[in-house]
Amino acid sequence: MLAAQEWHFWIAPLLTAGGVGLVLATLVGYFVKVVLPRYQRR
């Protein structure tokens, strides 16, 4: 029972990094696909 409670200590940083990466990728994708075409390069 003790070992069953410790699994989340090593997987939590991986899930957090994945969540932060997903949010950043979504924001960058929105910026590139929606915002940049409004201000095209001259």
Residue pairs with C-beta under 8 A, 6 or more apart in sequence:
none
